[in-house]
């Protein structure tokens, strides 16, 4: 249910409207309506804000459980991890078999295994350091102080009409022993490179 539907539900309940009519108004089955009221009511009755908060918390908790990883699939993933495959490689190979398990789900599984005393994390290429999701505020571009988002650059830059609009990147060697910083002029394709590390 949406927050708007829950708000309507609270109003209908306060009006003592029959549940059958409420279900029809909200486009729900009576069983779904009863389940919503039972799960999300609090001591003094039904409050749409509290109900929506509780439902969101349950949804969030459920999304963190790697339900897809059971039986043979779980055994296959463990086997590949023990062969030092990365979660990205495992996820990509599973897609070829028509199975959808994200690399983030596999990392989460490894962290849960480690919390339970397992040693799967020792097979990860980052040697057990905590994997940072791309969504994390502590990962990637979010770590750059005073960063200006690429979406905020002037429109003329995308047209590649002038010299002096540069794009920067880094190329990191296998094992991260050293890296190259590259700058490319968008119009002329003139490249500057410098080795660091």
C-alpha positions as CSV (number, residue, x, y, z in Angstrom):
1,X,0.0,0.0,0.0
2,X,1.1,3.6,-0.6
3,X,1.2,6.2,2.1
4,X,-1.8,7.9,0.4
5,X,-3.8,4.7,0.6
6,X,-2.9,4.3,4.3
7,X,-4.0,7.9,4.9
8,X,-7.4,7.2,3.3
9,X,-7.7,4.0,5.3
10,X,-7.2,5.9,8.6
11,X,-10.0,8.3,7.6
12,X,-12.3,5.5,6.6
13,X,-11.7,3.6,9.9
14,X,-12.3,6.8,11.9
15,X,-15.7,7.1,10.1
16,X,-16.5,3.5,11.1
17,X,-17.0,2.6,7.5
18,X,-17.4,-1.2,6.8
19,X,-14.2,-3.0,5.8
20,X,-15.8,-4.4,2.7
21,X,-16.6,-0.9,1.4
22,X,-13.1,0.4,2.5
23,X,-11.5,-2.5,0.5
24,X,-13.5,-1.5,-2.6
25,X,-12.6,2.2,-2.2
26,X,-8.9,1.4,-1.9
27,X,-8.9,-1.3,-4.6
28,X,-7.8,-4.1,-2.2
29,X,-9.1,-7.5,-1.3
30,X,-10.7,-7.7,2.2
31,X,-7.9,-10.1,3.3
32,X,-5.2,-7.6,2.2
33,X,-7.0,-4.9,4.1
34,X,-7.4,-7.0,7.3
35,X,-3.7,-8.0,7.1
36,X,-2.7,-4.3,6.8
37,X,-4.8,-3.3,9.8
38,X,-3.6,-6.3,11.9
39,X,0.1,-5.8,11.1
40,X,0.4,-2.1,11.3
41,X,-2.1,-0.9,14.0
42,X,-0.6,0.3,17.2
43,X,-2.0,0.5,20.8
44,X,-4.6,3.2,20.2
45,X,-5.6,2.2,16.7
46,X,-4.5,2.7,13.1
47,X,-2.2,5.7,12.3
48,X,-1.2,6.0,8.6
49,X,2.3,7.5,9.3
50,X,3.2,4.8,11.9
51,X,1.7,2.1,9.6
52,X,3.8,3.3,6.7
53,X,7.0,3.4,8.8
54,X,6.4,-0.1,10.1
55,X,5.7,-1.5,6.6
56,X,8.8,0.3,5.2
57,X,11.0,-1.2,7.9
58,X,9.7,-4.7,7.2
59,X,10.3,-4.3,3.5
60,X,13.9,-3.0,4.1
61,X,14.7,-5.9,6.4
62,X,13.3,-8.4,4.0
63,X,15.4,-7.0,1.1
64,X,18.6,-7.6,3.1
65,X,17.9,-11.4,3.3
66,X,19.5,-13.2,0.4
67,X,16.5,-15.6,-0.2
68,X,17.7,-16.6,-3.6
69,X,20.7,-18.4,-2.3
70,X,19.5,-21.8,-1.2
71,X,20.3,-25.4,-1.9
72,X,22.4,-26.2,-5.0
73,X,22.7,-22.5,-5.9
74,X,24.2,-21.7,-2.5
75,X,26.5,-24.6,-2.7
76,X,27.6,-23.5,-6.2
77,X,28.3,-19.9,-5.0
78,X,30.3,-21.2,-2.0
79,X,32.3,-23.5,-4.3
80,X,33.2,-20.7,-6.7
81,X,34.2,-18.4,-3.7
82,X,36.5,-21.1,-2.4
83,X,38.0,-21.3,-5.9
84,X,38.8,-17.5,-5.5
85,X,36.2,-16.3,-8.0
86,X,35.0,-12.7,-7.3
87,X,31.4,-12.1,-6.5
88,X,31.2,-10.1,-9.7
89,X,32.4,-13.1,-11.7
90,X,30.0,-15.4,-10.0
91,X,27.1,-13.1,-10.6
92,X,28.0,-12.7,-14.2
93,X,28.3,-16.5,-14.8
94,X,25.0,-17.2,-13.0
95,X,23.3,-14.8,-15.5
96,X,24.4,-17.1,-18.3
97,X,22.5,-19.9,-16.6
98,X,19.4,-17.7,-16.2
99,X,19.9,-17.2,-12.5
100,X,19.8,-13.6,-11.0
101,X,21.9,-13.1,-7.9
102,X,23.6,-9.7,-7.7
103,X,27.3,-9.4,-6.6
104,X,26.1,-7.3,-3.7
105,X,23.9,-10.1,-2.4
106,X,27.0,-12.4,-2.6
107,X,29.1,-9.9,-0.7
108,X,26.4,-9.7,1.9
109,X,26.3,-13.5,2.2
110,X,30.1,-13.5,2.8
111,X,29.8,-10.9,5.5
112,X,27.0,-12.9,7.2
113,X,29.2,-16.0,6.9
114,X,32.1,-14.2,8.5
115,X,29.9,-12.9,11.4
116,X,29.0,-16.6,12.0
117,X,32.7,-17.6,12.2
118,X,33.0,-18.7,8.5
119,X,36.2,-18.1,6.4
120,X,34.7,-17.3,3.0
121,X,35.9,-13.7,3.3
122,X,39.5,-14.9,3.1
123,X,38.9,-15.8,-0.6
124,X,37.9,-12.2,-1.5
125,X,40.4,-10.2,-3.5
126,X,40.2,-7.3,-1.1
127,X,41.4,-9.7,1.6
128,X,38.4,-9.4,3.9
129,X,38.2,-5.6,3.9
130,X,34.6,-4.5,3.9
131,X,33.1,-4.2,0.4
132,X,31.5,-0.8,-0.1
133,X,28.3,-0.7,-2.1
134,X,28.2,1.8,-5.0
135,X,25.4,3.4,-3.1
136,X,27.5,4.0,0.0
137,X,28.2,7.7,0.8
138,X,31.7,6.5,1.7
139,X,32.5,5.0,-1.7
140,X,33.8,6.4,-5.0
141,X,32.9,9.9,-6.0
142,X,31.3,10.7,-2.7
143,X,34.8,10.8,-1.1
144,X,36.0,13.7,-3.3
145,X,35.8,16.9,-1.3
146,X,34.1,19.9,-3.1
147,X,33.2,17.7,-6.0
148,X,31.0,19.2,-8.7
149,X,28.7,16.6,-10.3
150,X,29.1,16.0,-14.1
151,X,25.4,16.9,-14.5
152,X,26.3,20.5,-13.5
153,X,28.8,21.1,-16.2
154,X,27.9,23.7,-19.0
155,X,25.9,22.2,-21.9
156,X,28.5,23.4,-24.4
157,X,31.0,20.9,-23.0
158,X,28.9,18.0,-24.3
159,X,29.0,19.5,-27.8
160,X,32.8,19.1,-28.0
161,X,33.2,22.4,-29.9
162,X,36.1,24.0,-28.0
163,X,39.6,23.2,-26.8
164,X,40.2,23.2,-23.1
165,X,37.4,21.0,-21.8
166,X,39.2,18.1,-20.1
167,X,38.1,14.7,-18.8
168,X,40.2,13.0,-16.1
169,X,40.4,9.4,-15.1
170,X,42.7,7.0,-13.3
171,X,44.0,3.6,-14.5
172,X,45.1,1.3,-11.7
173,X,47.5,-1.6,-12.2
174,X,46.8,-5.2,-11.3
175,X,47.5,-5.4,-7.6
176,X,47.3,-1.6,-7.2
177,X,51.0,-1.2,-7.2
178,X,50.8,2.0,-9.2
179,X,48.4,4.0,-11.3
180,X,48.2,6.5,-14.2
181,X,46.3,9.7,-14.1
182,X,45.0,10.7,-17.5
183,X,43.6,13.9,-18.9
184,X,41.9,14.0,-22.3
185,X,40.8,17.2,-24.1
186,X,37.3,16.5,-25.3
187,X,37.7,18.2,-28.7
188,X,41.3,17.6,-29.8
189,X,41.7,14.2,-28.0
190,X,45.1,15.4,-26.7
191,X,46.1,13.2,-23.8
192,X,48.2,13.9,-20.8
193,X,49.3,11.0,-18.6
194,X,51.3,10.8,-15.3
195,X,52.3,7.8,-13.3
196,X,51.6,8.0,-9.6
197,X,52.3,5.6,-6.7
